[in-house]
Protein backbone atom coordinates (compact mmCIF):
# COMPACT_ATOMS: atom_id res chain seq x y z
CA UNK A 1 0.00 0.00 0.00
CA UNK A 2 1.20 3.51 -0.76
CA UNK A 3 2.24 5.28 2.41
CA UNK A 4 3.70 2.43 4.46
CA UNK A 5 7.15 2.69 5.97
CA UNK A 6 9.85 3.48 3.42
CA UNK A 7 7.50 4.80 0.74
CA UNK A 8 7.45 8.37 -0.57
CA UNK A 9 4.87 10.79 0.73
CA UNK A 10 1.61 11.06 -1.14
CA UNK A 11 0.50 14.03 -3.24
CA UNK A 12 -0.23 17.34 -1.53
CA UNK A 13 -3.97 18.08 -1.66
CA UNK A 14 -4.28 15.42 -4.35
CA UNK A 15 -1.85 17.29 -6.60
CA UNK A 16 -0.02 15.00 -9.04
CA UNK A 17 2.55 16.07 -11.61
CA UNK A 18 1.38 15.44 -15.16
CA UNK A 19 4.49 14.08 -16.81
CA UNK A 20 5.46 13.54 -20.43
CA UNK A 21 8.32 11.20 -21.40
CA UNK A 22 10.76 11.94 -24.22
CA UNK A 23 12.66 8.82 -25.24
CA UNK A 24 11.97 5.22 -24.24
CA UNK A 25 15.46 3.80 -24.24
CA UNK A 26 17.67 2.54 -21.42
CA UNK A 27 17.19 5.57 -19.17
CA UNK A 28 13.43 5.28 -19.40
CA UNK A 29 13.56 1.52 -18.81
CA UNK A 30 15.58 2.07 -15.63
CA UNK A 31 12.98 4.58 -14.41
CA UNK A 32 9.83 2.78 -15.55
CA UNK A 33 8.97 1.38 -12.11
CA UNK A 34 9.39 4.83 -10.57
CA UNK A 35 7.21 6.43 -13.24
CA UNK A 36 4.50 3.81 -12.84
CA UNK A 37 4.33 3.67 -9.04
CA UNK A 38 5.28 7.04 -7.61
CA UNK A 39 2.17 8.42 -5.88
CA UNK A 40 2.93 12.03 -6.83
CA UNK A 41 3.12 11.32 -10.55
CA UNK A 42 0.73 10.81 -13.45
CA UNK A 43 2.33 9.90 -16.77
CA UNK A 44 0.06 11.37 -19.43
CA UNK A 45 2.06 11.30 -22.68
CA UNK A 46 5.31 10.22 -24.30
CA UNK A 47 7.30 10.23 -27.51
CA UNK A 48 9.73 7.88 -29.22
CA UNK A 49 10.61 7.38 -32.90
CA UNK A 50 9.96 3.62 -32.64
CA UNK A 51 6.32 2.64 -33.25
CA UNK A 52 6.65 -0.53 -31.16
CA UNK A 53 7.74 1.55 -28.16
CA UNK A 54 4.85 3.99 -28.61
CA UNK A 55 2.34 1.16 -28.85
CA UNK A 56 3.54 -0.46 -25.64
CA UNK A 57 3.74 2.88 -23.83
CA UNK A 58 0.15 3.74 -24.71
CA UNK A 59 -0.94 0.30 -23.51
CA UNK A 60 1.16 0.32 -20.32
CA UNK A 61 0.36 3.82 -19.12
CA UNK A 62 -2.97 4.51 -20.80
CA UNK A 63 -1.28 7.63 -22.14
CA UNK A 64 -0.97 9.44 -25.46
CA UNK A 65 2.05 8.43 -27.56
CA UNK A 66 3.56 10.77 -30.13
CA UNK A 67 6.14 10.22 -32.85
CA UNK A 68 7.83 13.62 -32.42
CA UNK A 69 9.04 15.75 -29.54
CA UNK A 70 7.23 18.74 -31.02
CA UNK A 71 3.90 16.98 -30.53
CA UNK A 72 4.76 16.19 -26.93
CA UNK A 73 5.64 19.78 -25.97
CA UNK A 74 2.45 20.96 -27.69
CA UNK A 75 0.29 18.81 -25.41
CA UNK A 76 -1.37 21.21 -22.96
CA UNK A 77 -1.95 18.43 -20.43
CA UNK A 78 1.80 17.92 -19.99
CA UNK A 79 3.30 20.16 -17.29
CA UNK A 80 6.73 18.53 -16.95
CA UNK A 81 8.84 16.48 -19.36
CA UNK A 82 11.30 13.73 -18.49
CA UNK A 83 13.98 13.93 -21.20
CA UNK A 84 15.45 10.44 -21.49
CA UNK A 85 16.70 10.76 -25.06
CA UNK A 86 20.36 10.25 -26.08
CA UNK A 87 22.80 12.80 -24.64
CA UNK A 88 23.16 14.81 -27.84
CA UNK A 89 19.47 15.78 -27.85
CA UNK A 90 19.30 17.13 -24.29
CA UNK A 91 20.09 20.77 -25.09
CA UNK A 92 17.62 21.16 -27.93
CA UNK A 93 14.78 19.36 -26.20
CA UNK A 94 15.28 21.10 -22.85
CA UNK A 95 15.22 24.52 -24.49
CA UNK A 96 12.11 23.62 -26.48
CA UNK A 97 10.40 22.38 -23.34
CA UNK A 98 11.27 25.53 -21.41
CA UNK A 99 10.03 27.75 -24.21
CA UNK A 100 6.67 25.98 -24.02
CA UNK A 101 6.49 26.47 -20.25
CA UNK A 102 7.20 22.85 -19.33
CA UNK A 103 9.22 21.93 -16.26
CA UNK A 104 12.17 19.67 -17.04
CA UNK A 105 13.66 16.47 -15.63
CA UNK A 106 16.62 15.53 -17.83
CA UNK A 107 18.74 12.40 -17.60
CA UNK A 108 22.40 12.70 -16.67
CA UNK A 109 24.73 13.78 -18.07
CA UNK A 110 22.94 17.11 -18.39
CA UNK A 111 24.65 17.69 -21.77
CA UNK A 112 28.00 17.17 -23.48
CA UNK A 113 29.43 20.69 -23.10
CA UNK A 114 29.31 23.48 -20.53
CA UNK A 115 27.94 25.81 -23.20
CA UNK A 116 25.00 23.45 -23.68
CA UNK A 117 24.44 23.33 -19.91
CA UNK A 118 24.42 27.11 -19.68
CA UNK A 119 21.96 27.39 -22.56
CA UNK A 120 19.62 24.91 -20.87
CA UNK A 121 19.82 26.68 -17.50
CA UNK A 122 19.30 30.09 -19.09
CA UNK A 123 16.25 28.83 -20.98
CA UNK A 124 14.71 27.43 -17.79
CA UNK A 125 15.45 30.62 -15.84
CA UNK A 126 13.99 32.83 -18.57
CA UNK A 127 10.84 30.72 -18.78
CA UNK A 128 10.46 30.43 -15.02
CA UNK A 129 10.40 26.63 -15.07
CA UNK A 130 12.15 24.05 -12.90
CA UNK A 131 15.12 22.12 -14.26
CA UNK A 132 16.29 18.99 -12.41
CA UNK A 133 18.96 16.56 -13.65
CA UNK A 134 18.74 12.86 -12.72
CA UNK A 135 18.81 10.00 -12.11
CA UNK A 136 22.28 9.87 -10.62
CA UNK A 137 23.26 7.91 -7.54
CA UNK A 138 23.77 11.14 -5.62
CA UNK A 139 20.00 10.92 -5.00
CA UNK A 140 20.31 7.56 -3.20
CA UNK A 141 19.13 7.62 0.42
CA UNK A 142 22.36 6.09 1.85
CA UNK A 143 24.38 8.85 0.15
CA UNK A 144 22.21 11.68 1.45
CA UNK A 145 22.17 10.08 4.91
CA UNK A 146 25.96 9.93 4.84
CA UNK A 147 25.98 13.63 3.99
CA UNK A 148 23.80 14.32 7.03
CA UNK A 149 26.16 12.33 9.27
CA UNK A 150 29.17 14.21 7.93
CA UNK A 151 27.59 17.65 8.21
CA UNK A 152 26.34 16.84 11.74
CA UNK A 153 29.94 16.96 12.95
CA UNK A 154 29.80 14.04 15.40
CA UNK A 155 32.64 12.27 13.59
CA UNK A 156 34.89 15.28 13.09
CA UNK A 157 35.86 16.90 9.84
CA UNK A 158 35.59 15.05 6.55
CA UNK A 159 39.01 14.12 5.20
CA UNK A 160 38.73 11.64 2.32
CA UNK A 161 36.27 9.74 0.12
CA UNK A 162 37.02 6.57 -1.84
CA UNK A 163 34.56 5.31 -4.46
CA UNK A 164 35.15 2.14 -6.49
CA UNK A 165 33.00 0.29 -9.02
CA UNK A 166 33.80 -2.60 -11.39
CA UNK A 167 31.07 -3.60 -13.88
CA UNK A 168 30.46 -5.00 -17.36
CA UNK A 169 29.37 -1.60 -18.73
CA UNK A 170 31.49 -1.49 -21.89
CA UNK A 171 30.48 -4.97 -23.03
CA UNK A 172 26.74 -4.61 -22.92
CA UNK A 173 25.23 -4.32 -26.43
CA UNK A 174 25.88 -0.79 -27.73
CA UNK A 175 25.00 1.42 -30.64
CA UNK A 176 28.07 2.83 -32.50
CA UNK A 177 27.69 6.31 -30.98
CA UNK A 178 27.85 4.79 -27.49
CA UNK A 179 31.43 3.79 -28.28
CA UNK A 180 32.40 7.27 -29.51
CA UNK A 181 33.58 9.67 -26.80
CA UNK A 182 32.80 12.71 -28.96
CA UNK A 183 29.13 11.67 -28.96
CA UNK A 184 29.03 11.02 -25.22
CA UNK A 185 30.08 7.39 -25.39
CA UNK A 186 32.25 5.50 -22.93
CA UNK A 187 32.29 5.42 -19.15
CA UNK A 188 33.07 9.07 -18.37
CA UNK A 189 29.80 10.70 -19.37
CA UNK A 190 27.52 7.83 -18.36
CA UNK A 191 29.28 6.42 -15.29
CA UNK A 192 31.60 9.04 -13.84
CA UNK A 193 28.52 11.28 -13.68
CA UNK A 194 27.28 9.06 -10.84
CA UNK A 195 30.49 9.02 -8.82
CA UNK A 196 31.12 12.74 -9.26
CA UNK A 197 27.61 13.59 -8.07
CA UNK A 198 27.92 11.26 -5.07
CA UNK A 199 31.20 12.67 -3.79
CA UNK A 200 30.15 16.28 -4.40
CA UNK A 201 26.93 15.72 -2.43
CA UNK A 202 28.89 14.30 0.51
CA UNK A 203 31.85 16.70 0.36
CA UNK A 204 29.74 19.81 -0.11
CA UNK A 205 30.20 20.36 -3.81
CA UNK A 206 33.10 22.78 -4.16
CA UNK A 207 35.85 20.82 -5.94
CA UNK A 208 38.86 22.82 -7.11
CA UNK A 209 40.95 20.44 -9.23
CA UNK A 210 41.14 17.03 -10.90
CA UNK A 211 44.04 14.71 -11.73
CA UNK A 212 43.06 11.60 -13.67
CA UNK A 213 44.07 8.74 -15.93
CA UNK A 214 41.67 6.99 -18.30
CA UNK A 215 41.97 3.73 -20.19
CA UNK A 216 41.03 2.83 -23.76
CA UNK A 217 42.12 -0.79 -23.71
CA UNK A 218 40.06 -2.50 -26.42
CA UNK A 219 40.64 -1.44 -30.04
CA UNK A 220 37.27 -2.91 -31.00
CA UNK A 221 35.53 -0.58 -28.53
CA UNK A 222 37.60 2.61 -28.88
CA UNK A 223 36.31 4.72 -26.02
CA UNK A 224 37.16 5.16 -22.35
CA UNK A 225 36.51 1.92 -20.49
CA UNK A 226 38.14 2.77 -17.15
CA UNK A 227 39.46 5.67 -15.12
CA UNK A 228 41.14 6.62 -11.88
CA UNK A 229 40.62 10.21 -10.76
CA UNK A 230 41.41 12.30 -7.71
CA UNK A 231 39.33 15.36 -6.86
CA UNK A 232 40.57 17.99 -4.42
CA UNK A 233 38.02 20.18 -2.65
CA UNK A 234 38.40 23.72 -1.40
CA UNK A 235 38.70 22.59 2.24
CA UNK A 236 41.41 20.03 1.46
CA UNK A 237 39.14 16.97 1.26
CA UNK A 238 40.27 14.48 -1.38
CA UNK A 239 38.07 12.02 -3.27
CA UNK A 240 39.39 9.08 -5.29
CA UNK A 241 37.15 7.67 -8.01
CA UNK A 242 37.96 4.32 -9.63
CA UNK A 243 35.82 2.68 -12.30
CA UNK A 244 36.23 -0.21 -14.73
CA UNK A 245 33.60 -1.41 -17.18
CA UNK A 246 35.70 -4.28 -18.52
CA UNK A 247 33.42 -7.15 -17.49
CA UNK A 248 35.97 -8.97 -15.35
CA UNK A 249 35.70 -8.37 -11.58
CA UNK A 250 32.24 -7.52 -10.21
CA UNK A 251 32.44 -5.10 -7.27
CA UNK A 252 28.91 -6.01 -6.15
CA UNK A 253 30.87 -8.64 -4.21
CA UNK A 254 31.62 -5.75 -1.82
CA UNK A 255 27.92 -4.81 -1.62
CA UNK A 256 26.39 -8.02 -0.30
CA UNK A 257 25.65 -9.17 -3.85
CA UNK A 258 22.99 -6.53 -4.21
CA UNK A 259 23.04 -5.07 -7.71
CA UNK A 260 23.12 -1.40 -8.65
CA UNK A 261 19.31 -1.30 -8.94
CA UNK A 262 18.82 -2.63 -5.39
CA UNK A 263 17.99 -6.20 -6.35
CA UNK A 264 19.80 -9.25 -4.92
CA UNK A 265 21.79 -11.05 -7.60
CA UNK A 266 23.37 -14.43 -8.05
CA UNK A 267 27.08 -14.26 -8.78
CA UNK A 268 27.75 -15.46 -12.29
CA UNK A 269 30.67 -13.25 -13.23
CA UNK A 270 30.66 -11.12 -16.34
CA UNK A 271 31.71 -13.84 -18.76
CA UNK A 272 28.21 -14.10 -20.24
CA UNK A 273 28.31 -10.42 -21.18
CA UNK A 274 31.45 -10.93 -23.26
CA UNK A 275 30.28 -14.26 -24.68
CA UNK A 276 27.15 -12.64 -26.05
CA UNK A 277 29.22 -10.16 -28.07
CA UNK A 278 31.51 -12.88 -29.43
CA UNK A 279 28.63 -14.24 -31.48
CA UNK A 280 28.21 -10.95 -33.34
CA UNK A 281 30.06 -10.15 -36.55
CA UNK A 282 29.40 -6.41 -36.97
CA UNK A 283 28.41 -3.21 -35.20
CA UNK A 284 25.12 -3.40 -37.07
CA UNK A 285 24.35 -6.78 -35.49
CA UNK A 286 25.21 -5.40 -32.07
CA UNK A 287 22.95 -2.37 -32.55
CA UNK A 288 20.17 -4.69 -33.73
CA UNK A 289 20.61 -6.85 -30.63
CA UNK A 290 20.30 -3.80 -28.40
CA UNK A 291 17.23 -2.60 -30.28
CA UNK A 292 15.59 -6.01 -29.91
CA UNK A 293 15.97 -5.72 -26.12
CA UNK A 294 14.55 -2.20 -26.03
CA UNK A 295 11.18 -1.20 -24.62
CA UNK A 296 8.37 -2.47 -26.82
CA UNK A 297 10.56 -4.79 -28.89
CA UNK A 298 10.13 -8.56 -29.08
CA UNK A 299 13.07 -9.24 -26.76
CA UNK A 300 12.10 -6.74 -24.07
CA UNK A 301 11.84 -8.50 -20.70
CA UNK A 302 11.09 -5.56 -18.43
CA UNK A 303 8.21 -5.38 -16.00
CA UNK A 304 4.60 -5.09 -17.09
CA UNK A 305 3.40 -1.74 -15.77
CA UNK A 306 -0.10 -2.96 -14.96
CA UNK A 307 1.29 -5.87 -12.93
CA UNK A 308 3.60 -3.76 -10.77
CA UNK A 309 3.01 -3.61 -7.04
CA UNK A 310 4.62 -1.54 -4.34
CA UNK A 311 7.06 -3.60 -2.32
CA UNK A 312 9.35 -3.11 0.64
CA UNK A 313 11.65 -6.09 0.17
CA UNK A 314 14.18 -4.55 -2.15
CA UNK A 315 17.32 -2.69 -1.09
CA UNK A 316 18.65 0.76 -1.80
CA UNK A 317 20.36 1.38 -5.10
CA UNK A 318 24.11 1.94 -5.02
CA UNK A 319 27.12 2.56 -7.22
CA UNK A 320 29.74 0.23 -5.86
CA UNK A 321 31.87 0.48 -2.74
CA UNK A 322 32.25 3.86 -1.02
CA UNK A 323 34.18 4.69 2.15
CA UNK A 324 33.88 8.17 3.64
CA UNK A 325 36.69 8.98 6.05
CA UNK A 326 36.21 11.54 8.81
CA UNK A 327 38.57 12.37 11.68
CA UNK A 328 36.81 10.02 14.11
CA UNK A 329 35.15 7.41 11.88
CA UNK A 330 34.88 5.79 8.48
CA UNK A 331 31.36 5.67 7.03
CA UNK A 332 30.30 3.11 4.44
CA UNK A 333 26.97 3.72 2.66
CA UNK A 334 25.47 0.54 1.21
CA UNK A 335 22.26 -1.16 0.11
CA UNK A 336 20.82 -1.44 3.66
CA UNK A 337 22.06 1.79 5.22
CA UNK A 338 25.31 3.29 6.50
CA UNK A 339 27.97 1.37 8.46
CA UNK A 340 29.94 3.45 10.97
CA UNK A 341 33.43 2.42 12.07
CA UNK A 342 34.34 4.80 14.90
CA UNK A 343 37.17 5.29 17.38
CA UNK A 344 35.49 3.27 20.11
CA UNK A 345 32.54 1.50 18.49
CA UNK A 346 31.03 0.12 15.35
CA UNK A 347 27.43 0.93 14.49
CA UNK A 348 24.97 0.65 11.64
CA UNK A 349 22.26 3.11 10.66
CA UNK A 350 19.62 0.96 8.99
CA UNK A 351 17.48 2.85 6.49
CA UNK A 352 13.89 1.78 5.69
CA UNK A 353 13.78 -0.29 2.52
CA UNK A 354 12.59 1.70 -0.49
CA UNK A 355 9.12 0.93 -1.79
CA UNK A 356 9.32 2.91 -5.02
CA UNK A 357 12.86 2.84 -6.49
CA UNK A 358 14.43 6.19 -7.31
CA UNK A 359 11.55 7.95 -5.59
CA UNK A 360 13.98 10.66 -4.47
CA UNK A 361 14.25 11.94 -8.06
CA UNK A 362 10.53 12.57 -8.34
CA UNK A 363 10.39 13.88 -4.77
CA UNK A 364 12.99 16.54 -5.61
CA UNK A 365 11.19 17.51 -8.82
CA UNK A 366 7.81 17.63 -7.08
CA UNK A 367 9.10 19.71 -4.18
CA UNK A 368 10.61 22.22 -6.60
CA UNK A 369 7.48 22.57 -8.74
CA UNK A 370 4.72 22.30 -6.14
CA UNK A 371 6.37 23.60 -2.97
CA UNK A 372 8.99 25.96 -4.38
CA UNK A 373 11.90 24.13 -2.72
CA UNK A 374 15.12 24.88 -4.65
CA UNK A 375 16.40 21.57 -6.06
CA UNK A 376 19.95 20.44 -5.37
CA UNK A 377 20.34 18.84 -8.81
CA UNK A 378 19.56 21.99 -10.78
CA UNK A 379 21.35 23.29 -13.86
CA UNK A 380 24.39 24.93 -12.21
CA UNK A 381 24.98 21.94 -9.90
CA UNK A 382 24.75 19.49 -12.79
CA UNK A 383 26.96 21.64 -15.03
CA UNK A 384 29.55 21.48 -12.24
CA UNK A 385 29.30 17.66 -12.35
CA UNK A 386 29.90 17.76 -16.10
CA UNK A 387 32.88 20.09 -15.62
CA UNK A 388 34.53 17.42 -13.48
CA UNK A 389 33.83 14.72 -16.09
CA UNK A 390 35.32 16.87 -18.84
CA UNK A 391 38.32 17.58 -16.61
CA UNK A 392 38.89 13.83 -16.15
CA UNK A 393 39.17 13.49 -19.92
CA UNK A 394 41.39 16.56 -20.26
CA UNK A 395 43.67 15.57 -17.38
CA UNK A 396 44.29 12.13 -18.83
CA UNK A 397 44.83 13.51 -22.30
CA UNK A 398 47.25 16.25 -21.23
CA UNK A 399 48.92 14.47 -18.30
CA UNK A 400 48.35 17.26 -15.78
CA UNK A 401 46.11 18.54 -13.00
CA UNK A 402 43.10 20.50 -14.24
CA UNK A 403 41.71 23.45 -12.29
CA UNK A 404 37.93 23.78 -11.97
CA UNK A 405 36.18 27.13 -12.35
CA UNK A 406 32.42 26.40 -12.37
CA UNK A 407 31.94 24.56 -9.08
CA UNK A 408 29.35 25.50 -6.47
CA UNK A 409 29.04 24.50 -2.85
CA UNK A 410 26.02 23.23 -0.94
CA UNK A 411 24.80 24.94 2.21
CA UNK A 412 23.56 22.87 5.14
CA UNK A 413 19.84 22.78 5.92
CA UNK A 414 17.43 20.40 7.61
CA UNK A 415 18.45 17.48 5.43
CA UNK A 416 22.08 18.47 5.10
CA UNK A 417 22.18 18.94 1.35
CA UNK A 418 19.46 21.26 0.08
CA UNK A 419 20.05 24.85 -0.84
CA UNK A 420 23.12 27.00 -1.42
C-alpha angles and dihedrals in degrees: 000000000000111000102035121127113305096019125116119260118269126251119293110250088344091301113154126180112244102222133194121198123218111196128011101212131112096311092053092046090054090051099040095101090050092049093048099045109029107115094215094056138079116184105211106165145004145182136214132153091233114087092206090057092048092050093052093044092053090049096044099045102024085234138134115268122205132191095217137045090229090064091050095052089047092059106106092202091064113088099168132026127211105211106207097156123123115295096257092063097052098091097048095043095044092052092047091050093049092049089056092050096253122145113234137227107178127185120245133291090056090214140321099261137035089237089059090049092051092049091052093048092046091051092051092047093048092049094044094235131135120255119195125173120211175186098049125138090249084084093060114119095232089055095049090044089053089052090053091051091050095046091046089070098219091123098044128246121340111252111168144003126201120192123181132175131170117186144148093254099131094049100053112106108284140187114236094256090056088065094050115087092201089062094046096271128145132044101299101071097033102035110020086056087071097048094043092052092047096052094042091052091052098039095045100258106266105115116170106188146008133210114184149159124206131194131222098180105156118065090199090059102037102190136088110296100170142014144182115203137173121205122197119204129209093256093051097262113144127207124195118202121193124178136167126179095182098118096238116099117028112214092198081089084079092050102059091266091290110142127230091266093055097258124127111246137197113237110247101146122234097278092106090058092057094040091057091057093047089069092059123089102192145021087250091060090049092050089048091051091052092047091051089057093048126109111290095012125119093257097048110124101176125128123290106244095216091053096052119117132187111256138181100198099087126089133236119281117250143178104225130284119342128178119187113198121205128172093265105025148016115233123204117193113202145156095291101036139287125321115211121205105188138175094266107011147026120227141169128216104208114206122207111262113258117252098190111035117233090008089146090071093058091040091057092046092047094048091051095049102036103028102028094238109157107243121234093215096057128137100280093045092049093045087055089054090052091048089060092049091050089047090054089057093044094046093052093045095048099032096232145096114276121214118222122223107172102057124128131196130228121236120219119252137154093306096034098242113052124102135012 
